[in-house]
């Protein structure tokens, strides 16, 4: 979805924990869910080329969110950016686990802060950090936009896989993004005295998210993109 929307270019936290292997061979506890709180899932032995690409892209996409938020925290000092950046680090690490599990090359390996193999993500990072440095409210809106697009992207990835391990991963990442979107929307209300207006989601889908208190993984099947255009 980032790639499809790059032409547009523009706190509650959900933290994914390290993956814990189950004792039975062939079973894996999904990243983000403690092994004693969720049943182990069977991780398929292989992934399709599309699933491999999805993991590689999500690895950099989650890294982008982390690096943008670290930059905006250093610029404005708002705790919400620091808190969510820490969560995003766990998100990208969770994707990295599955890249390693399936022996897929990691596009983030060897790259430094703010560096991406995907040239479009690199351009997006550069653009978002410039936008976010304009004002505190602009920074918060950048955060909300990142989470909107992330949610839509994850919905698309979920629709394209039947891999139980990746479904759990993407659902957990989506729950985190929904929590982050609520946090940014709340901060925009405080800082600007106005409600955030979704740029890419339908208003109904956005309202459903912000009216819900998220504590864990969502069902991962909510839809509501509208293909809007960001000025």
Helices and strands as residue ranges (DSSP letters): H 2-5, E 27-28, E 41-42, H 49-76, H 79-101, H 119-132, H 136-159, H 164-192, H 203-210
